[in-house]
């Protein structure tokens, strides 16, 4: 069915004289997750015709110290990583604000420590962090409605949604996030992007389903509209803001690139198209484990209050036991697993994770290209979180 839809979209592209990079993007979007190419696709998005903004690595890099004689809790973990097409796996044991031990690092299927791979929805947590910095700087208020920052949405249902309800995926906007449904909103969104259209125009097609602030309904357009409001508030691209406010502060070692819709609007695809290396995803988790303090200098990068609010399910409808997401609650673009370790996790489709466990001072970053993900999504994510918990609990002696 997807192949048929691709032919239809390609035909439309040719009829309206859209050729060149857009055609490659359509083909890439159609077959992005095919088992034969998914690994290469996830590490080569910059070579598929999608435009992007680039941010260079830091001048100084936060350091990891190698562990001595560390072994994973069971041999089954390495097998699980292989079976589930992990491409990068990093475990940090944080000793203090600026010192962490690299307990374990493994790169698979042709990736290495310098390979940049796509974040998917773990990138939503980056957007939340940038909102927090803008709040600290007095540039945005989460009680405000979107229309204050994005006037073009004043007459659209999204215009009435508060920044806080966007952060908490509680907008009440109708959107089908089912990747298995060929004609779902999320897949049609992908073809809109592939054609090089302004993403803002896609947002204008969406309608209201319910009142905001009532139900956790995880949809990528909430993050996209959140990014639109933030971009207007800071009067800068989010890539530049991320480079200046986060990357330089935490001491990343890899360049980063962030996909944009086209070279005219140059709107980043805020919902999850950051690309960087697994070690730097771990550094971002380390920043949050530090309560917003830099792993490089110890300076406060994000307020401790924002980190706490972001990683807490503060409303009844966001508690793990009250959502439809199988024991996962929600904060500000972070998932909150049911449990008492104070843990939280960024999750992206096809096996991307940034797991943070404050009790055991553990950060785990994992990138994957697991083509079977849509068939076993809930079971797979729960298995991964249980594996991370086991690693964290067994790390107490290090």
N, C-alpha and C positions, 0 to 999 in steps of 0.2 A: 504493500500500500504506500509506504514512504517513497519507494522508487517511482510509482505512478505519479504521486504528488510532485516529486522533483521534476518529472518530465513536463507536468502542467506549468509549474513555476518557471522552468527554463523556457518554455514556449512563450509565456507572457513576457519574460525578460527580452527575448529576441524580437517580439512584436513591438515592444516599446523601445527597441534599440539599446538595450542594456547588455553590454558585452564585456569582455576582458575580465578584470578582477571579480566583478559581481558573479559571473558564471562559475568561476572557481569557488567562490564563497558558497554558492548554492549547492554545488556538488559536495563540498566539504561538510556543510550543514546536514545534508541528506545522509551521508555515510560516515559521519563523525564517529559514531559509536560501534561501527561494524567490527567484529572481533579481529579481523585480519589487519586492521589499520589503526585501531583505537590507541595503542601505545604510542605509535609515531605521531598521531594527530595531537595527542595531549602535550607532547613536548615540542611541537613544531607549528603552533598556531600562527606564529609570525610569518610563516612561509605559505600561508593559504589564501592570501589576498585580502585579509581583514586589516584595516588600518589600525594604528595604535599610537598611544603616547608612551614615551620612554622616560625612565628615571634611572640615573646611574647610581652605582653602589657608593657607600660611604667612604670618606677618606680614612677613617679609623674603624676597625672592626672589633666588636665584642668577642671575647675569646672563650673557647670551650677547652677544658682540661680533660685529657683522656683518662678513662677509668682503668684501673688495674684489676685484672682477673674477674671482670664482670661477665656473667652468663645470664641469658634469658631464663625466666622461671621454669619453662618447659621447652623441650625440643619441638613441641607441637606449634609453637608460635612461628618459627621460621617456616614450617610447612604451610601454615595458614597464610602467611604472607605470599608465598609462592603460588599457592592454589587460588588466591584472590587477587592476583596480578598487581601486588604492590610494586611500585617503582622507586620509592624512596621512603625510608623509615628512620627517624631520629628520636632518641630518648635523651632528655636532659634532666639531670638531678641538680636543682638550684641550691647552691650552698649559702649564698647571700645575694644581695642586690646585683653585684657585678661579677660574681663568680659562679660558674656552673660546670658540672662534670658531664662530658659526653659519654653516657653509659654505653650507648650502642648506636651504630650507624650502619645502614645497609642500603645499597642501591642495586636495583635489579632491572632486567630486560633492556639493557643498553644505556640506562641513565647513570649519571655519576653525581658527585657533590655539586657540580656547577650547572647541571641541567635545570632549565627553567620549565616548569610544568604548570598547567592551568589550575587555578584555585577552585573554579566553580563556586559554590555558595559559601565556602570558607571566606571568600572575599567580602561577603556581607558584613562580617565582624570587623573588617578593616574600615568599611564605611561608617559603622557605628562608632569606632574609635575616633574617626575624623570629626563626626558630629560632636562627640564629647569635647574635643579640643576647641571646636568653634564655640561651644557653650561656655567653656572656661574663658574664652577670649571675649565673651559678650556679643558674639556675632549672630547667634541664633538662640531661640527659646523654645523648648520642646512643648510648651503649652500653646504655642501659636498654631494657627491653621496654615496649611500649605499655601493657600492663596496669598498670604502676606508676602511670601518669597517668590511665588510663581504665579503672577497675575493671569497668565493665559489659562490657568486651571480654575479661575474664580467661578465659572458657571458649570464646572464639571464636578461630579461627586468627589473626586480626589481633592478638590480645592477646599472642601469643608473638613477634611481629615486633619487631626492634629499631628504634629511631628512625633509626639510620644506614641500615638497609635500606629504610626508607620514603623517606628522602632520595634514595637511589640507585635508586629504582624496582625494587627487587629483593625484594619481599615474598613472592613465590611464591603470591599469591592469584589465583584464577581470575577473569578479567574480560575481556569482549570490548569493545574500544574502537573498533569499526568503525562509523563514522557512517552508512555506506551500508546496513548491516543493520538493517532496521526494528525487529527484536526483539533487537538486541544489548543488552548490559548498559548501555552508555553511553546508548542511547536510552531504555531503560526507566527508567534513572536520571533522565533528563530529565522523563519523565511523572510520576514520583514527586514530583519537585520542583514540577512544575506543579500537582499536586493539593494542594500545601501541606502535605505530610506531613513529619514529622521525618526528616531525612536519616539520622540515626543508625540508624533502623529499617531503611533500605535496606542499610546496611553489614552488618547482622546476617544478611542473606540470602546473603552471599557465602561461598564455600568455598575450601579450599586446593587448589592445583594441583601444587605442587612445594615442595621445601625452599627457604627464604629464602637470599638471598645468592649465588645461582648464575647467574641469567640476568637481563639487563635486559629487563623487560617493562613498557613504559610504560603505566600505568593511572591514571586520575584519582582513583580511590578511595585510592590510596597517599597522595596529597597531602591528601585529605579527612581521613583518619585522622591524618596528621601534624598537621593543624590542630587536630583534637580534642585530641591530646596537648598541643600548645602552649597551647591555650586553658586547659586545666586547670592547666598549670604556671604560667602568668602570672596566672591568676584574673582575666582581663579579656577583652573582645572583641578579636579581632585588628585590627579597624578602629581602635579606640582606641590599641592598641599601635603600629600602623603610623603613626598620626597623630603620636603623642608621640615615637616613637623614630626615625622615618625622615622623614616629610613635613616636620615642623618643622625638622629638622636640615639637610635638603638644599635647602630653600628652594623648594618647589613653588609654582606660580602658579595652579593650578586646584584646585577642590574635587574630592573623590574620593568615590565611593559604591561599596559592596560588597554584593552581593545576599545575602540570608539566606533560610533555608528557610521560616520563618513567623514570626508575631509572638508565638508562645508559646515555642518553643525558642530562637529568634533565633540559630540557628547559621549563621555565614557559609558560603557555598559556596566553600570554600577552593581548589577545584581550578581556578578561573579565571574569576571574575566581578567582578573589579575594573573600575571605569570611571573613566577620567580622560583628560586631553588628551595628544597625542603628544609635546609638549615635555617633559612631566613623566615620560613613559616614558623619554625620553632622559636626563633628570636622574638617574633611577634607574640607568641604565647607567653614567653618569658617576661615581656613587658607587662602583660596583664597579671601574671603571677606576682610580680613585684608591686602590685597595687598602683601601676602606672608610672613607676620609676624606671629610668633608662638602665638597661643592662650594661651600657658602655660607661656612663658617667655617674649614675645614681641620681641625676636630676629628675624632677617630677615632670613627665611628659604629658600625661593625662591625669586629671585629678583622681584621687583615691575614691572619692564619692562616685564619680562616673563609672569607674571600674566595678565598684560594689553594686551600683544600680543596674549596670549592664549584665551582670552575671547572677542576678537574683530574679526569681519569678515573683514579682511584687503584687500581681493582681490575681484574684481567685481563679479566673479563667485561664491563667497562664501556668498554674501549678501542674506538675507532672501527672498527678492523678486525675486532673480535670480536662486534659486535652485528648485529641484523637490520635496522638502520635506515640502511642505505646510506651508510656513511662517517661516521655520527654516533655519537660516544660520549656518556658521561653523567657528570656530577659530582653535586652536590647540587641537583637541580632546574634545572640548566643543561645544555644540549647542548654537546658539544665536537666541532667539525668536525675531520676528518682534515687535518693540515697542521702547519706549524712557526711560525706567527705568534703562538701562545698565545691565539688567539681563542676566544670562546665566545658562545653565542646563546640567548636565550629565544625559543621558538617557540609561537605559538598558531594554532589552526585558522583557515582562511579568510584567512590572510595577516597575522598579527601577529608582529612581530619586535622584539627589542632585541639588536642586534649590537655586540659590544665587541672591538676589536682593539688590544691593548696595544702591539704593535710600532709601529704607526703612530698611536697615540693617537687613535683614531677611535671614536665611538659613533654608531650609526644606529638610529633608532626608526622603525618603519613600522606603520601600521594600514591594514587593507584590508577589503573585503567582497567577496571573490572567490568567486562562487557555484559555479564549476567546480572549486573546490579538491579535493573528494573524488575527482574523476576523474583528477587529475594531481598528487596530493599530493607524492610523492617527487621527481618531476622539477621541480616548481614550487619546492620548498624548496631544492633544490640550485642551481637557477638564481638564486634570490634571494641565497643565500650567495655565489655566484660574483660577482654584481653588487656586493655589499657589499665583497668583497675587492678588486675592481678599483677601487672608489671609494677604499678605504683606501690602496692602494698608489700611487694617483695623487695622493694628498693630501700627499705628503712635502714639497712646497715651501711649504705654507701653515703 
